[in-house]
Amino acid sequence: MRRLLPILMLGFIFASLLIYVFGDSGLYAFRRLADSKESLVQNVARLEERNAELARELASVKSSSERNTLMARSIGLYRPGDRVLKLEGGTVRREYYPVGDLIKLRKYKERRSAIFKASGIGLSALLLGLSMYARFAPRAKLHGRRRG
């Protein structure tokens, strides 16, 4: 019995530490969340830069009639009387606007509840207390009898 309690206690402490480090709300999961937060912050910064570029472009479109004419021609709109020269075999240039990265945090299917974690730590503390009591209580009684 005296050897079983410390072994069980060490097993529960080891399991509790593993859950604390690698569990769904442990240190490893916290680090993953911090990394995903950092990637989201970078994504937002890139989108804000793109938004500022588009705002500058909108301001230039509003202020310049020449720019409006060029943009209208790029999508195929022409004024009456304009002569259009089309070249065969040419490629049409298209503009693509980035809208941000699709960032998803991967969630694991297996979830461990906080009750399981707390009970593991509490049980290991209880076993520690029992093993300390089992180790030192009989000696104290024996020492008391010898002195008396």
C-alpha positions as CSV (number, residue, x, y, z in Angstrom):
1,M,0.0,0.0,0.0
2,R,2.8,2.4,0.8
3,R,4.4,1.8,-2.6
4,L,1.2,1.9,-4.5
5,L,0.2,5.4,-3.4
6,P,3.3,7.2,-4.6
7,I,3.2,5.3,-7.9
8,L,-0.4,6.3,-8.4
9,M,0.3,9.8,-7.3
10,L,3.2,10.2,-9.8
11,G,1.0,8.7,-12.5
12,F,-1.7,11.3,-11.9
13,I,0.8,14.1,-11.6
14,F,2.3,13.1,-14.9
15,A,-1.1,12.8,-16.6
16,S,-2.1,16.2,-15.2
17,L,1.1,17.8,-16.5
18,L,0.6,16.2,-20.0
19,I,-2.9,17.6,-20.1
20,Y,-1.7,21.0,-18.9
21,V,0.9,21.2,-21.6
22,F,-0.8,19.3,-24.5
23,G,-4.5,19.6,-23.6
24,D,-7.2,21.5,-25.5
25,S,-6.6,24.5,-23.2
26,G,-3.0,23.9,-22.3
27,L,0.2,25.6,-23.2
28,Y,0.4,24.1,-26.7
29,A,-3.1,25.2,-27.6
30,F,-2.4,28.6,-26.2
31,R,0.6,28.9,-28.5
32,R,-1.5,27.9,-31.5
33,L,-4.0,30.5,-30.6
34,A,-1.3,33.2,-30.3
35,D,0.1,32.2,-33.7
36,S,-3.4,32.4,-35.3
37,K,-4.0,35.7,-33.7
38,E,-0.7,37.0,-35.1
39,S,-1.7,35.8,-38.6
40,L,-5.1,37.5,-38.3
41,V,-3.4,40.8,-37.2
42,Q,-1.1,40.6,-40.2
43,N,-4.1,39.9,-42.5
44,V,-6.0,42.9,-41.1
45,A,-2.9,45.1,-41.6
46,R,-2.6,44.0,-45.3
47,L,-6.3,44.6,-45.8
48,E,-6.1,48.1,-44.3
49,E,-3.2,48.9,-46.7
50,R,-5.2,47.7,-49.6
51,N,-8.2,49.7,-48.4
52,A,-6.0,52.8,-48.3
53,E,-4.8,52.1,-51.9
54,L,-8.4,51.8,-53.1
55,A,-9.3,55.0,-51.3
56,R,-6.5,56.8,-53.1
57,E,-7.6,55.3,-56.4
58,L,-11.2,56.3,-55.8
59,A,-10.1,59.9,-55.0
60,S,-8.1,60.0,-58.2
61,V,-11.1,58.7,-60.2
62,K,-13.4,61.3,-58.7
63,S,-11.0,64.1,-59.5
64,S,-9.7,63.2,-62.9
65,S,-11.9,62.9,-66.0
66,E,-9.0,61.5,-68.0
67,R,-8.7,58.6,-65.5
68,N,-12.5,58.0,-65.9
69,T,-12.0,57.8,-69.7
70,L,-9.2,55.4,-69.4
71,M,-11.1,53.1,-67.0
72,A,-14.2,53.2,-69.2
73,R,-12.1,52.2,-72.2
74,S,-10.5,49.4,-70.3
75,I,-13.9,47.8,-69.8
76,G,-15.0,48.3,-73.4
77,L,-16.9,51.7,-73.2
78,Y,-16.1,54.2,-75.9
79,R,-17.4,57.6,-76.9
80,P,-19.3,58.0,-80.2
81,G,-16.9,58.7,-83.0
82,D,-13.9,57.0,-81.3
83,R,-11.9,54.7,-83.5
84,V,-11.1,51.3,-81.9
85,L,-8.2,49.2,-83.0
86,K,-8.4,45.6,-81.9
87,L,-5.5,43.3,-82.2
88,E,-6.1,39.6,-82.7
89,G,-4.2,37.2,-80.5
90,G,-3.6,39.8,-77.8
91,T,-4.4,38.9,-74.2
92,V,-6.8,40.9,-72.1
93,R,-5.3,42.3,-69.0
94,R,-7.4,41.7,-66.0
95,E,-7.0,43.3,-62.6
96,Y,-7.5,41.1,-59.5
97,Y,-7.9,42.6,-56.1
98,P,-6.9,40.7,-53.0
99,V,-9.6,40.4,-50.5
100,G,-7.5,38.9,-47.7
101,D,-6.4,35.5,-46.7
102,L,-8.8,32.9,-45.5
103,I,-7.5,32.0,-42.1
104,K,-9.1,29.3,-40.0
105,L,-8.1,27.9,-36.7
106,R,-8.0,24.1,-36.8
107,K,-10.0,22.7,-34.0
108,Y,-9.4,19.2,-32.7
109,K,-12.3,16.8,-32.4
110,E,-11.3,15.5,-29.1
111,R,-12.1,17.9,-26.2
112,R,-11.2,17.3,-22.6
113,S,-13.4,19.1,-20.0
114,A,-12.1,21.2,-17.2
115,I,-13.7,18.9,-14.7
116,F,-11.4,16.1,-15.9
117,K,-8.4,18.3,-15.5
118,A,-9.3,19.6,-12.1
119,S,-10.2,16.1,-10.8
120,G,-6.8,14.8,-12.1
121,I,-4.9,17.6,-10.3
122,G,-7.1,17.3,-7.2
123,L,-6.8,13.5,-7.0
124,S,-3.0,13.8,-7.3
125,A,-3.0,16.3,-4.5
126,L,-5.2,14.0,-2.4
127,L,-2.9,11.0,-3.1
128,L,0.0,13.1,-2.1
129,G,-1.6,14.0,1.2
130,L,-2.5,10.4,1.8
131,S,1.0,9.2,1.1
132,M,2.5,11.8,3.4
133,Y,0.0,10.8,6.1
134,A,0.7,7.1,5.6
135,R,4.5,7.8,5.7
136,F,4.7,10.1,8.7
137,A,1.6,9.3,10.9
138,P,2.7,5.8,12.1
139,R,6.2,7.1,12.9
140,A,4.8,9.9,15.0
141,K,2.7,7.4,17.0
142,L,5.7,5.1,17.6
143,H,7.9,8.0,18.6
144,G,5.2,9.1,21.1
145,R,5.1,5.6,22.7
146,R,8.8,5.4,23.1
147,R,9.0,8.8,24.8
148,G,6.1,8.1,27.1
